[in-house]
Amino acid sequence: MAHRSPLPAFCLLIAGLAAPASAQNGIGAVWDVRKMSDAVAAHAKRLTELLDKLTPQEWVRKGAPQTYVEQWNAGRSRTLDLVRASQALSQDPERLTYALEAFFRLQALDGVLNSVADAVHTYQNPALAELLRGVMAENDTNAARLREHMVDLAKTKELEFKVVDQEAQRCRGFLSKQPNEAEKARAAGAKK
């Protein structure tokens, strides 16, 4: 019976353990990230309700460019996209792509809604525009937390990759020093 080295199994164990280390390396608690993601989704739904109260066709009748209507439509669409992205992040808080998507969708939504608020101020009701800006600002804390989570998650994933890569290199080095089957057969034949 051939003696097998425990190192390959150890290498696999180290690679498997790298992922749970993320909770110890600065990523927020899963429940906290879920709470933040759910708050971002709820906020986006609130923005959708507010956007539904706007009257972009009346803006055009008052001389507004059609671009504002397109931006209003884009704002409504982006709020729904943000809800979906936030819900996905809530389901899998340690998935970097979900954090990135939620963050970038939030940033894109803010850009469009600032323009919509300008249109509301000029062509509908200045008080309603201020309400829209106020509701947008309510999510600033969650946006900062999402950005922080995204950066922490990226750092952790980078560290995990580095650890796994180092262990893989070490395992490859060990395995390359092991005699292959042909060498083992020659050595066994020479001993006879």
N, C-alpha and C positions, 0 to 999 in steps of 0.2 A: 504494500500500500504506500503510495507516494505521500510524502509530507507536504502539506499545503501551507503557505504562509498566511497569517491572519491579516497582513497589510491590505490586500485588496478589499476585504470586507470592511476594514477600518476606514479606508478611503471613501467607500460608499456611505458609511455611517456619518462621517464628517460632512460630506456633501448634503446628506439628508438633514443634518442638524443645523445647517446654516440658515435655513428659512425661518424656523421659530426664533432665532436670535433677533429677528427684526423687532420684536416687542421690547427688547432690552436696549435698542440702539436709537431711541429718540422718536419712534413713531408713536403717535397718540394711541390711547386705548381704543380698541375696536368700537366699543359702545359710544365713546365720545365722538369718534369720526362719524358713526352712524347718526348720532344726534345732530351734528353739524350738517351732514348731508340732507337729512330730513328737513332741517330748518331752511336750507337753501331751496329745496323743492317746494316747500310750503310758501316761501317768499315769492318764488317764480309764479306759483298759482295765483297769489294775491296780485301780482303785477298783471297777469292775464285778465283778471277781473277788472282792474283799473283801465287797462287798454280797451276792454270791451265798452267802456263808458265814453270813449272818445269818438268823435265824429269827423273822420278824415275827409269824407266827401264834402262836408260843409266847408272845410278849410279850402278846398279847391274852388268852391263857389265864391269864396271870399278873396281869391287871388293867389292862394298858395300853390307852389309847384307840385306837380304830380309825384315828384320824388318823395315828398312827405308821406303820401299814401303808401308808397312802396316800402318806406322805412317803417311805417306803422305795421304793415303786413309782416315785414321781416321781424319786427319786435315780437309780434304774437307767435310767430313760428319759432323764434329763438327761445322764448319762454318755455314752450313745450319741449324743445330740445334740451334745455337746462334741467327741466323736471326729469326727463328720462336719464340724463347723464348722472344727476344727483342720486336717483334711485339705484342706478347700477353701482355707484360708489358705495352706497349704503349697504348693498348686498355683499360687496367684496371690497372692504376698505383698504386692503393691502395691495390692491392692483393699481400699479402706477398709471397704466393707460386710462383707467377710469378717473383717477384724480386729475390727470392732465386734461381729459375731455371736459370734465365739469368746470375746471378753472378757466379754460379757454372759451367755453360757451358763456360763462358768466361775464368774462371780459368783453366778448363780442356783443352781448346783450346790453351792457352798460353803454357802449359806444352808440348803438342804435337808439336807445331810449333817451340819451341826452339830446339827440337831434329831434326826436319826437316831442320832447318836453319844450324845446324851442318853438316848434310848430304850435303846440297847444297854447303856449304863452301868447304868441302873436295872433293866432287865428281862432282860438276857441275861448279860453278863460285863463288869465294869469294865475288865479288861485288854484285851479286844477293842475296847472303846470308845476306849481310849488308842491302840491300834494304828491305828484308823480316823482319829483326830485326827492322829496322826503322819504317816500316809500323805497326808492332806490337806495338811499343812504342807509336805511335800516339794515341792509345786508352787508355793510362794510366790514363789520366784525367777522361775520362768517366768511367773507371773501378773504380776509387776512388769515383766518384759521385754515382755510382751504389751501391757500398759497403755502403756508408753513407746513401743512401736512404733505403737500406735493414735494416740497424740497426735502423734508425729512425722509420721505419714502424713497426718493431718488438716491439720497446719500446711503440709505440702508441697503437698497438693492445693489448699489455700486460696491459697497463693502462685502455683501454676501457673494457677489460675483468674484471679487478679489480672493476671498477665502477659498471658495470652491476651485478657482483656477490654480491657486498655490497648492492645494491638496492634490489636484489632478496632476500637476507637474511633478510633485513628490512621488505620487504613485507610479507615474510613467517612468520616472528615474529608477525606482525600485524594480519595477517589472522588466525594464530593459537590462538590468544586471542579472536577472534570473536566466539560467540556462534554458534553451528551448528543448523541445522533445527530441530532436536529432542529437543534440549534445548530450542529453541525459542517456540516450540509448548507447552512444559511443562510450560514455563513461562507464555504463553498466557492463558493456562488452569487454572493456579493458580490464575490469576487475575480475572477470572470470578466468 
